[in-house]
């Protein structure tokens, strides 16, 4: 398993991890297949998107409508009432976006559209070092000739 770290500034920060993921997979010498990407934490999210300011703000605005920092009824999130932690909205946004992805890797590079990027969002209230784990596709095993297979089965 490959681990990447991101020094996050917290609330609504976002980081393009695409090039780091591709470089780590290349360095690891992986084969073709699907690479698993998992962000460790319950207040962060991963997505594949066109990473440009307008799309980022559109996504953040949509998530804010669904899980605002303060509930619309003026109350508090039950998470805060049970844990005394005022980041209930962060957990909801993380759950909505998700913390894992599969990305295609072929011929030593990510096989995605050049305009699509793997982006980490941090919804928590404070800065933190975020960890992202990669489960790389396994290198291809060499093909064996029929004679080698017969020889190995004896």
N, C-alpha and C positions, 0 to 999 in steps of 0.2 A: 504494500500500500504506500502510496506517495502522499506526503503532507505538504500543503502550502499554508503560509500564514499571511494574514492581511491585518495591518494596523488600521483599525477603523476609528473614525471620529464620532461614530454613533448616529443618532437620530436622522433617518432618511438618507444616510450616506450610501453611495453606490460605487462599485468597483468593477471594471472590465477585467475579467480573469482569463480571457480567451488565449492571449499570447503566452501567458505563464503556464496554462494547462497544456497547450500544444508543445511548448519547450520541454516541460517535465515528462510528457509522454514520449517525445522523441529521445530524450536523454535516457529514459528507462529502457528503450529498445523494445517497445511493445509491438505486437502484431496488429493486424487489421481486426476491427470489431467495434463493439460499443464500450466506451469508457464510462464508468460510473463516477459521478461527481457528487459529493455529499458535504454539506456545510454543517459543522458541528455547532449546534445552538438552537434555542427555541424562540429567538427574537430576530432571526435573520432569514433571508430567503434567497433562492436561486431561480434564475429564469434565463431563457434564450430569447433575445430581442434585438431589434435594431437599436443600437445604443447611440442615441443622439438626444440632445437636451429636451426637445419637444416630447419624444416618446417616454423619456424618463419622467418628466413632469406629469404627463397624461396618466401613467401608471400610478404614480404616487397620489395624484388627485383621486383616481378611482378607488384606491385602497383606503384613502382618508374618508371617502363617502361611506364605505362599507364599515370601517372600523376607526371612527374618529378618536382623537386623543381623549376627548371627553364625550361620554355618551350623550345622545341627543336629548334624553329626558333630564339632563342636568345631574344625574346621579353618578355613581362610580361603578367601575367594572367589578364584578364579584371577585375576580382575581386579586384585586387590591384589598378587598375586605377579608379574604382568607390568607393573604401572604404579607400584607402591608407594603406591597411593591406596586407603585403606580404605573406600571407598564403593561397593563392588560391589553391595550390596543396593539402593542408590539407582538405579543403572542398570537393574536388573531391574524395580523398581517402575515406573520411567518407561516401560519397554518394555511392561509389562503394561497400564498405563493408556493410554498413547499420548500424543502431543504435538500432535495436531490434531483438529479437529472441524469439522463444517458445522452452521450454525444458520440457521433460516429467518428472513427479514426481509421484512415486508410492511406496507404503509401506514405507513411511517416508524417501525416498532417491531419488536422481536423477536417472532416468532409462535410463542412457546412457552407452555406452561402457566405461570401465575404462580408455581406452587410449584417449578418447575424452574429451576435456576441454572447458569451456566457457572462452574466452579470450577477454579482453578489449585492444584495441590499441589506443594510443594517437598520433595524427599526428601534433599537433600544435607546434608552435615554443617555447613556454615557459611552465614552470611548472604550474600546476593548481590542485585544488581539484575537482575531477570528481565525479558526482553523478550518481548512477545506481538505478533504481526503479524496484521492483519486484511486479508483480500482481500474487498473490498466488492462486492456485486452492482452491475452497471452500471446507470446510469439508463436508463429506457426511451427508445427513440428515437421521435420523433413519427411517427404513422401518416401515410402519404401517400395521397392520393386517387388513383384510377385515372388521372385527367387529369394529375396531377403526375408519375406514373410514366412515362406516355407522353412527356411533355415532356422529362423528364430522360434518356430513352433515345435521344433524337435526336442 
